[in-house]
Amino acid sequence: MMLRILSRIAVPALFLSVSSIAADAWQAGPPPAGTAATSVAASIAPGLTLPITTRGQTVTLFGTFPNEPVKVNLSSGKAGEKPIPLDASRSDDGKSINFKVPLNGPVGDFLVFAEVGPQELPVPGELRIQADEIAKVTLDSISPPTDYLSSGSDGFDFVMAGQNLAHAAADNVVIRVGYGPLDAGSPAECADLAAMKKAKKICLSYDAGSEGQRLNVYNYHPQRYEGPVSFAVRVGNNTSNSQKITFSGLRAETLRFLAIVVFLGLAGLVFAVVRRGIRANRLAGEHYGPLSAFFLDRQTNSFSLSKFQVIAWTVVAVFGFVYLFLCRTFVQWNFTFPPIPEGLPTLLGVSAGTTVVATGITAQHGSKGAGPLHPSFADFISSGGIIAGDRFQFFVWTLIGCLGFLALILSQDPATLTQLPDVNGTFLTLMGISSAGYLAGKLVRDPGPIIQLLTITAVDPDLGLMKLEIKGQNLSEEAVVKVDKDELAPTKFKIVGKDKQDGSSNSSFFSKVEVTLLDAAKYFTGPHLIYLVNDDGQSATEAFPVDPVSLDAIPPVKAGLDPVTLHVLGRNFCSGFKGIWVDANGQEHTIPDADIKFVDENHLEVTLVPGAAGTGKLKLVTPARLLGIAEVKVG
């Protein structure tokens, strides 16, 4: 006992003496010129503290170690016990040496002596080697619980947190439960990203300050179809408990993209199946494909709000189910159908029921006004061209509900998304109130005007008069008339009801009216729009004439009294055209019928005498007495 105490007193004293000698030698300065330089003496860094460790771990000594070989001796300080010699390795810069505590060596407190070449240096303090049962290794967690592929890598990275992990990251042995230890890369392999990927070995490290507690594991490659995996850590003779981690088969962004692709594929399949049964629509000269037919109300040629909301909720529900199914399959490795929240079938039932009831109200009460000529998104919140509060509220609430449903799904980690958002009773109540308000608005609001057929029945250029016969629904003799959005004064038009509308909720409505436009000379040429606006503000719009005559630009002709033939190109030509030539002096000349030759609906040949140089006008009069006019340069 006395020998052990004396040795522990002598070692620090010897260390101080060696350090003092080294310091004196340094203060004495370099050797004089011409004198051979002596080798630098080995030394232990002042203030070095030996750790408390367990068997099988690496211990690092810092200082100056210029020579090799290096060895370490452990001494218990007890009389009669021989020191334990251990191999050590020297760092490339000569500032540290490492040695490993034997796995089957003794435990207790030991003095440490470093042999550096011919020198033996005592290390201050004691190395305490604890028994394995005292320093049990425990693994508290692995994070994240579900891991995705690291960006730019085909391996997974995760963190193992616990107690009594090895001080040096490389002394930890990561064990995949049921398979065995994982191969860890060397420092050179782990320093080179390309080499690490090629070797497919894990790399271990600590962040500063987390040594022994949070072990970083990089570049793990799971087996094919391996999702949930349990890991443990072995330090020396100690093996920790196991913790589970799940490796996702897809990155989160890839999963979302795949969900969109699958959904679009399903939508495309449905579209392809029903496409042959849905014909394309041509409204006011514009074509609308089969896709628009899903939202188009053929009675008013406008987009239907009731169709929109039922399709919107169906799309959101189907996409949500597809996305959840992919999350459970490729991320959570759960190969069962996802559960359906209790409120979702009720929500879809309310949505579909609203569409059915809205269709019934339209059939019994009458439709909304047709509004503008072409369908637009404004149809969802308007009735006959005016904003309807009930439709606006229902449309906005549908958007909020659908977008909120999607946001709740897509904002969650695919690893934790186990079911679709629950549609609670409060939301269903609000949805029901919104639907009821929309349906009540359809009931209390008068049906709006719809123009189904417009025919020009008479044109009188002498009186500047044009008569239009309009067939449709909910047409009123008291309507206001607009042409090209210019409201006509009551003295500029006259509406006469022809056929009373049967089964209408308003007895003053007609199914056919005659509209006479007075002072209508400016409407004889080109296409125009007529608006019929009922007294509640709902309107219907139609273009007239249906197929207006239009003339393309005509090339210049040579002045003179010799007849020239013009090749007139345009649209909606027919036989029976009359012609008038207005020369540069403003004189009108009637073109003989024989000099107007019909080639096809886009081509006429007109022979005329140009006359004086300047700008002339060619007027073509259709059999319906409408005009097509084009200027001609005469040079």
C-alpha positions in Angstrom: 0.0 0.0 0.0 2.8 2.4 0.9 4.5 1.6 -2.4 1.3 2.5 -4.4 1.0 5.9 -2.5 4.7 6.7 -3.1 4.4 5.9 -6.8 1.4 8.2 -7.2 3.4 11.0 -5.5 6.5 10.3 -7.5 4.8 10.3 -11.0 3.6 13.9 -10.9 6.9 15.0 -9.5 8.8 13.2 -12.2 6.4 14.8 -14.8 7.1 18.3 -13.4 10.8 17.6 -13.6 10.7 16.5 -17.2 8.5 19.4 -18.1 10.8 21.8 -16.3 13.9 20.4 -18.1 12.1 20.7 -21.5 11.1 24.3 -20.7 14.6 25.2 -19.7 16.0 23.7 -22.8 13.5 25.7 -24.9 14.3 29.0 -23.1 18.1 28.4 -23.7 17.4 29.0 -27.3 18.6 27.2 -30.4 22.2 25.7 -30.5 24.9 28.0 -31.8 25.6 28.1 -35.5 27.8 25.3 -36.7 26.6 23.0 -33.8 24.6 19.9 -34.7 20.9 20.1 -33.8 19.6 17.7 -31.1 16.3 15.9 -31.5 13.2 17.4 -29.9 12.3 15.8 -26.6 9.0 14.0 -26.2 6.5 15.5 -23.7 3.0 15.2 -22.4 0.7 18.2 -22.9 0.3 20.2 -19.6 -3.2 19.9 -18.1 -4.0 16.5 -19.8 -6.7 14.7 -17.9 -7.2 10.9 -18.3 -10.8 9.8 -18.9 -13.0 7.4 -17.1 -13.5 4.6 -19.6 -14.4 1.0 -20.0 -12.6 -2.0 -21.6 -12.4 -1.9 -25.4 -12.4 1.9 -25.7 -9.6 4.1 -27.2 -7.7 6.5 -25.1 -5.9 9.5 -26.6 -2.8 11.2 -25.1 -1.9 14.6 -26.3 1.6 16.1 -26.3 4.8 16.0 -28.5 5.8 12.6 -29.8 8.6 13.1 -32.4 9.8 9.5 -32.4 8.5 6.0 -33.1 7.9 3.4 -32.0 5.4 4.4 -29.3 4.0 2.2 -26.6 1.9 2.5 -23.4 2.3 0.7 -20.1 -0.5 0.5 -17.5 0.6 0.0 -13.9 -1.7 -0.7 -11.0 1.0 0.5 -8.6 0.7 -2.6 -6.6 3.8 -4.5 -5.4 4.6 -7.5 -7.4 2.2 -6.7 -10.4 3.9 -6.2 -13.7 2.9 -3.3 -16.0 0.5 -4.1 -18.8 2.2 -3.3 -22.2 -0.1 -2.0 -24.9 0.6 -1.1 -28.5 -0.1 2.5 -29.5 -0.3 4.5 -32.7 1.1 7.9 -33.3 -0.7 10.6 -35.3 0.8 11.9 -38.5 1.5 15.3 -36.9 3.1 13.7 -33.9 0.8 15.6 -31.5 -1.1 12.6 -30.1 -0.9 8.8 -29.5 -3.8 6.4 -29.2 -4.1 3.1 -27.4 -7.0 0.8 -26.8 -7.9 -0.6 -23.4 -7.9 -4.5 -23.6 -11.3 -6.1 -23.8 -10.3 -8.8 -21.3 -8.0 -6.7 -19.2 -8.4 -5.8 -15.5 -10.5 -3.0 -14.2 -9.6 -0.3 -11.6 -7.3 2.7 -11.4 -4.0 2.6 -13.4 -0.9 4.8 -13.9 -0.1 5.4 -17.5 3.5 5.6 -18.9 4.2 6.5 -22.5 7.3 5.0 -24.2 8.4 7.3 -27.1 11.6 5.9 -28.6 14.1 5.7 -25.8 12.0 7.9 -23.5 9.4 6.9 -20.9 7.0 9.6 -19.9 4.6 9.4 -17.0 1.1 10.7 -17.6 -0.3 12.7 -14.7 -3.4 11.4 -13.0 -5.0 8.0 -13.2 -6.8 6.1 -15.9 -10.0 4.7 -14.4 -11.3 1.6 -16.1 -14.8 0.8 -14.9 -16.4 -2.6 -14.8 -18.8 -3.3 -17.6 -21.8 -3.7 -15.3 -21.2 -0.2 -13.9 -21.1 1.6 -17.2 -24.0 -0.1 -19.0 -24.7 1.2 -22.5 -28.3 2.3 -23.1 -29.9 3.5 -26.3 -32.7 6.0 -25.7 -33.8 6.8 -29.2 -33.0 6.9 -32.9 -34.1 10.0 -34.8 -35.8 10.6 -36.9 -38.2 7.8 -36.2 -38.9 7.5 -40.0 -35.9 8.3 -42.2 -35.8 9.5 -45.8 -33.0 9.2 -48.2 -30.4 12.0 -47.7 -30.4 14.6 -50.5 -27.8 13.8 -53.1 -27.1 10.4 -51.6 -28.5 6.9 -51.9 -27.8 6.2 -48.2 -29.7 7.1 -45.0 -28.4 9.3 -42.2 -29.7 9.2 -38.6 -28.7 9.9 -35.0 -28.5 7.3 -32.1 -28.9 8.9 -28.7 -28.1 7.2 -25.4 -25.8 6.9 -22.4 -22.3 5.6 -22.0 -21.6 5.5 -25.7 -17.9 5.2 -26.6 -15.8 8.4 -26.3 -14.4 7.9 -29.7 -17.0 7.4 -32.4 -15.1 4.6 -34.1 -15.2 2.5 -30.9 -19.0 2.2 -31.3 -20.1 -0.9 -33.1 -23.6 -0.5 -34.6 -25.5 -3.8 -34.7 -28.5 -4.4 -36.9 -30.6 -6.7 -34.8 -31.0 -10.1 -36.4 -28.1 -9.6 -38.8 -25.0 -8.5 -36.9 -22.5 -5.6 -36.8 -22.3 -3.1 -39.7 -19.1 -2.4 -41.5 -17.8 1.1 -40.6 -15.7 3.0 -43.0 -12.2 4.1 -42.3 -11.4 7.8 -41.8 -10.1 8.0 -45.4 -13.3 6.5 -46.8 -15.5 8.7 -44.7 -13.6 11.8 -45.7 -14.3 11.1 -49.4 -18.0 11.2 -50.2 -17.5 9.3 -53.5 -15.5 6.6 -51.7 -18.1 6.3 -48.9 -20.9 5.8 -51.5 -18.8 3.2 -53.4 -17.9 1.2 -50.2 -21.5 1.3 -48.9 -20.1 1.4 -45.4 -21.5 3.4 -42.6 -19.6 6.4 -41.1 -19.7 7.4 -37.5 -19.0 10.8 -35.9 -19.9 13.1 -33.0 -20.9 16.7 -33.1 -18.8 18.8 -30.7 -20.0 18.5 -27.2 -22.1 15.4 -27.8 -19.4 12.8 -27.4 -20.7 9.7 -25.7 -24.4 10.8 -26.1 -25.4 11.4 -29.7 -23.8 9.3 -32.4 -24.2 10.3 -36.0 -24.6 7.5 -38.4 -24.2 8.2 -42.2 -24.6 6.3 -45.4 -26.7 3.3 -44.2 -28.0 1.1 -47.0 -31.0 -1.0 -46.0 -31.8 -4.3 -47.6 -34.4 -4.5 -50.4 -37.9 -4.2 -49.0 -36.4 -3.4 -45.6 -38.6 -0.8 -43.8 -38.6 -1.0 -40.0 -35.2 -2.0 -38.6 -33.9 -2.3 -35.0 -30.4 -1.3 -34.0 -28.2 -1.7 -31.0 -24.7 -0.3 -30.1 -21.8 -2.3 -28.6 -19.1 -0.6 -26.7 -16.3 -3.0 -25.6 -18.1 -5.8 -23.9 -21.3 -3.9 -23.4 -24.3 -4.1 -25.8 -27.1 -1.7 -25.5 -30.8 -2.3 -25.8 -32.3 -2.0 -29.3 -34.4 0.9 -30.8 -36.4 0.8 -34.0 -36.3 3.1 -37.1 -38.2 3.0 -40.3 -36.6 3.7 -43.7 -38.8 5.2 -46.2 -38.9 3.7 -49.7 -39.4 7.2 -51.3 -38.4 10.7 -50.5 -41.2 13.0 -49.4 -41.1 15.1 -52.5 -41.0 12.0 -54.7 -44.0 10.6 -52.9 -46.1 13.8 -53.5 -45.1 13.8 -57.2 -46.0 10.1 -57.5 -49.4 10.8 -55.9 -50.1 13.5 -58.5 -49.0 11.2 -61.3 -51.2 8.3 -60.1 -54.2 10.7 -59.6 -53.8 12.2 -63.0 -53.5 8.7 -64.5 -56.8 7.7 -62.8 -58.4 11.0 -64.0 -57.1 10.4 -67.5 -58.5 6.8 -67.5 -62.0 8.1 -66.4 -61.8 10.9 -69.0 -60.9 8.4 -71.8 -63.8 6.1 -70.8 -66.4 8.8 -70.9 -64.9 10.9 -73.7 -66.8 9.1 -76.4 -70.1 9.7 -74.7 -69.5 13.4 -74.2 -69.6 15.5 -77.4 -67.6 18.7 -77.9 -69.5 21.9 -77.7 -69.4 25.0 -79.9 -70.7 28.1 -78.3 -70.7 31.4 -80.1 -68.1 30.3 -82.5 -65.7 28.9 -79.8 -65.1 25.2 -79.2 -65.3 23.7 -75.7 -63.8 20.2 -75.3 -65.2 17.3 -73.3 -63.4 18.5 -70.1 -65.6 21.6 -70.0 -68.7 19.4 -70.2 -68.1 18.3 -66.6 -68.9 21.8 -65.5 -71.1 23.1 -68.3 -74.8 23.6 -67.8 -76.2 23.0 -71.3 -79.5 24.8 -70.5 -77.7 28.2 -69.9 -74.4 27.4 -71.6 -72.6 28.6 -68.4 -70.6 26.8 -65.8 -72.6 25.2 -63.0 -71.8 25.8 -59.4 -73.5 22.6 -58.1 -71.5 20.5 -60.6 -68.3 22.3 -59.6 -68.6 21.6 -55.9 -69.5 17.9 -56.2 -66.6 17.4 -58.6 -64.2 19.4 -56.4 -65.0 17.4 -53.3 -64.8 14.1 -55.2 -61.4 15.1 -56.6 -60.0 16.2 -53.2 -61.3 13.0 -51.5 -59.8 10.7 -54.2 -56.5 12.5 -54.3 -56.3 12.4 -50.5 -57.0 8.6 -50.5 -54.3 8.0 -53.1 -51.7 10.1 -51.3 -52.5 8.4 -48.0 -52.4 4.9 -49.5 -48.9 5.7 -51.0 -47.7 7.1 -47.6 -48.8 4.0 -45.8 -47.3 1.7 -48.4 -44.0 3.3 -49.3 -43.1 5.2 -46.1 -44.9 3.4 -43.2 -44.7 -0.1 -44.7 -48.3 -0.7 -43.8 -49.9 -2.9 -46.5 -53.5 -2.4 -45.6 -56.2 -0.1 -47.0 -56.4 3.3 -45.2 -59.4 3.9 -42.9 -62.0 6.3 -44.0 -62.9 9.1 -41.4 -66.5 9.0 -40.3 -67.4 12.4 -41.5 -66.1 12.1 -45.1 -69.0 9.9 -46.5 -71.4 12.4 -45.0 -69.6 15.3 -46.5 -69.7 13.7 -50.0 -73.3 12.8 -49.4 -74.2 16.5 -48.7 -72.2 17.6 -51.7 -74.0 15.1 -54.1 -77.3 15.8 -52.5 -76.9 19.5 -53.1 -76.4 18.8 -56.8 -79.4 16.6 -57.0 -81.7 19.1 -55.2 -80.3 22.0 -57.3 -81.2 20.1 -60.5 -84.7 19.5 -59.2 -85.2 23.1 -58.3 -84.1 24.1 -61.8 -86.5 21.7 -63.4 -89.5 22.9 -61.4 -88.7 26.6 -60.8 -86.5 27.6 -63.8 -82.9 28.2 -64.4 -80.7 31.1 -63.7 -80.0 33.6 -66.4 -77.5 32.6 -69.1 -75.3 35.7 -68.5 -72.3 36.5 -70.8 -71.9 34.9 -74.2 -69.1 32.5 -73.2 -68.8 30.4 -70.1 -66.3 31.7 -67.5 -65.3 31.2 -63.9 -67.5 34.2 -63.0 -70.5 31.9 -63.6 -69.8 30.2 -60.3 -70.7 33.3 -58.3 -73.1 35.0 -60.6 -76.7 34.4 -61.8 -77.5 35.9 -65.2 -74.4 38.2 -65.1 -75.0 39.6 -61.5 -73.2 38.6 -58.4 -75.4 36.4 -56.1 -74.5 36.4 -52.4 -75.6 32.9 -51.8 -73.6 31.6 -54.7 -70.5 33.6 -53.7 -70.7 32.2 -50.2 -71.2 28.6 -51.3 -68.3 28.9 -53.8 -65.9 30.4 -51.3 -66.8 27.9 -48.6 -66.2 25.1 -51.1 -62.8 26.4 -52.0 -61.9 26.9 -48.3 -63.0 23.4 -47.5 -61.2 21.7 -50.4 -58.0 23.7 -50.1 -57.9 23.2 -46.4 -58.5 19.5 -46.7 -55.5 19.3 -49.1 -53.3 21.5 -46.9 -54.0 19.3 -43.9 -52.9 16.3 -45.9 -49.8 17.7 -47.7 -48.5 19.6 -44.7 -48.0 16.5 -42.6 -45.0 14.3 -42.5 -45.8 11.2 -44.7 -44.4 9.1 -41.9 -47.1 10.3 -39.4 -50.1 10.6 -41.8 -52.2 7.6 -40.8 -55.7 8.7 -41.9 -57.4 11.4 -43.8 -58.4 14.6 -41.9 -61.5 14.0 -39.7 -64.5 16.0 -40.9 -66.1 16.9 -37.6 -69.7 17.8 -36.9 -69.1 21.5 -36.8 -67.6 21.5 -40.3 -70.5 19.4 -41.6 -73.0 21.8 -40.1 -71.4 24.8 -41.8 -71.3 22.8 -45.0 -75.0 22.0 -44.7 -75.8 25.7 -43.9 -73.9 26.8 -46.9 -75.6 24.3 -49.2 -79.0 25.3 -47.8 -78.3 28.9 -48.5 -77.4 28.2 -52.0 -80.5 26.1 -52.6 -82.8 28.7 -51.0 -81.3 31.4 -53.2 -82.3 29.3 -56.3 -85.9 29.0 -54.9 -86.5 32.7 -54.0 -84.8 34.2 -57.1 -86.7 34.5 -60.3 -85.4 32.4 -63.2 -83.3 34.4 -65.6 -83.4 34.9 -69.4 -81.9 32.3 -71.7 -81.5 32.8 -75.4 -81.6 29.5 -77.3 -82.1 30.7 -80.9 -81.8 34.1 -82.6 -82.9 34.8 -86.1 -82.8 38.0 -88.2 -86.3 38.1 -89.7 -86.2 41.5 -91.4 -83.7 44.2 -92.4 -84.7 47.5 -94.0 -81.8 49.7 -94.9 -84.1 52.5 -96.0 -85.7 52.8 -92.6 -82.6 51.6 -90.7 -84.7 48.9 -89.1 -83.8 45.3 -88.0 -86.1 42.7 -86.6 -84.9 39.8 -84.5 -86.8 36.7 -83.4 -85.5 35.3 -80.2 -86.5 31.9 -78.7 -85.6 30.8 -75.3 -86.8 30.8 -71.7 -87.8 33.5 -69.2 -87.9 36.2 -71.8 -89.7 39.4 -70.8 -91.4 42.2 -72.7 -90.1 44.6 -70.0 -86.4 43.7 -70.6 -83.8 46.3 -71.2 -81.8 45.9 -74.5 -78.1 46.5 -74.8 -76.2 46.1 -78.1 -72.4 45.8 -77.7 -72.8 46.7 -74.0 -74.4 50.1 -75.0 -77.8 50.4 -73.4 -80.5 51.5 -75.9 -83.0 54.1 -75.1 -86.6 52.9 -74.9 -87.2 54.8 -78.2 -84.6 52.8 -80.0 -86.1 49.3 -79.6 -89.4 47.5 -79.1 -90.0 44.0 -77.6 -93.2 42.1 -78.4 -94.0 38.8 -76.7 -95.1 36.1 -79.2 -95.4 32.8 -77.2 -96.2 32.6 -73.5 -93.9 30.2 -71.6 -95.7 27.1 -70.2 -95.0 26.0 -66.6 -93.1 29.2 -65.7 -93.1 30.4 -62.1 -93.6 33.9 -63.5 -96.6 34.3 -65.7 -95.2 37.3 -67.5 -92.4 35.3 -69.2 -92.4 34.3 -72.9 -90.6 31.6 -74.7 -90.5 33.7 -77.9 -90.2 37.4 -78.4 -89.7 39.8 -81.4 -87.1 42.5 -80.8 -87.2 45.4 -83.3 -84.0 47.6 -83.4 -84.6 51.1 -84.6 -81.8 53.2 -86.0 -80.0 50.0 -86.7 -77.9 50.8 -89.7 -74.7 50.4 -87.8 -75.7 46.8 -87.0 -75.9 45.8 -90.7 -72.2 45.2 -90.9 -70.1 42.8 -88.8 -70.9 40.8 -85.7 -72.6 42.3 -82.6 -73.8 41.2 -79.2 -77.3 41.8 -77.9 -78.1 41.6 -74.2 -81.6 41.1 -72.8 -81.7 42.3 -69.1 -84.8 41.4 -67.0 -86.0 43.7 -64.3 -84.1 41.8 -61.6 -80.8 42.4 -63.4 -80.3 38.9 -64.8 -79.3 38.8 -68.4 -78.7 36.7 -71.5 -76.3 37.4 -74.3 -76.2 36.3 -77.9 -74.2 37.2 -81.0 -75.9 38.4 -84.2 -75.9 37.7 -87.0 -75.0 34.1 -86.3 -72.6 33.9 -89.3 -71.6 37.4 -90.2 -70.0 38.2 -93.6 -66.4 39.4 -93.3 -64.0 40.5 -96.0 -60.2 40.2 -95.9 -58.0 43.0 -97.2 -58.2 43.4 -100.9 -54.9 44.1 -102.9 -54.6 47.5 -104.6 -55.9 47.9 -108.2 -54.9 50.2 -111.1 -56.9 53.3 -111.7 -58.8 53.7 -115.0 -61.9 52.8 -116.9 -60.9 49.3 -117.8 -62.8 46.6 -115.9 -60.7 44.6 -113.3 -61.6 41.4 -111.5 -61.1 41.3 -107.8 -60.5 38.1 -105.9 -62.4 38.8 -102.7 -61.6 36.5 -99.8 -63.5 36.3 -96.6 -66.0 34.2 -94.7 -69.6 33.1 -94.9 -70.1 33.9 -98.6 -73.0 32.5 -100.6 -74.7 32.9 -104.0 -77.1 35.8 -104.5 -74.8 38.6 -103.3 -75.4 42.1 -104.6 -72.6 44.6 -105.0 -72.0 48.3 -104.9 -68.7 50.1 -105.8 -68.0 53.5 -104.3 -65.2 55.1 -106.2 -62.6 57.5 -104.9 -64.9 60.5 -105.7 -67.7 59.0 -103.6 -69.9 58.0 -106.6 -71.8 54.7 -106.1 -71.9 52.2 -109.0 -74.2 49.2 -108.9 -72.3 46.0 -109.9 -74.3 43.8 -112.2 -75.2 40.4 -110.8 -73.4 38.7 -113.6 -70.1 40.3 -112.5 -70.3 38.7 -109.0 -69.2 35.1 -109.2 -69.6 32.8 -106.2 -66.6 30.5 -106.0 -67.0 29.0 -102.5 -68.0 30.2 -99.1 -64.6 31.9 -98.7 -64.1 33.3 -102.2 -65.9 35.6 -104.6 -64.8 37.1 -108.0 -66.0 40.6 -108.5 -65.5 42.6 -111.8 -65.8 46.4 -111.6 -64.4 49.6 -113.1 -62.0 51.2 -110.5 -62.3 54.8 -111.8 -60.2 57.6 -110.3 -57.1 57.1 -108.1 -57.7 57.1 -104.4 -59.5 54.9 -101.9 -62.7 53.1 -103.0 -65.1 50.9 -101.1 -66.6 47.6 -102.1 -70.0 46.9 -100.5 -71.5 43.4 -100.7 -75.1 42.9 -99.8 -76.2 39.5 -98.6 -79.6 37.9 -99.4 -80.6 38.9 -95.9 -79.7 42.5 -96.8 -76.7 42.6 -94.4 -73.4 44.2 -95.5 -69.8 43.3 -95.9 -67.5 46.3 -96.6 -63.8 46.5 -97.6 -61.7 49.5 -98.7 -59.6 49.2 -101.9 -56.6 51.3 -102.8 -56.8 52.5 -106.4 -53.5 53.8 -107.9 
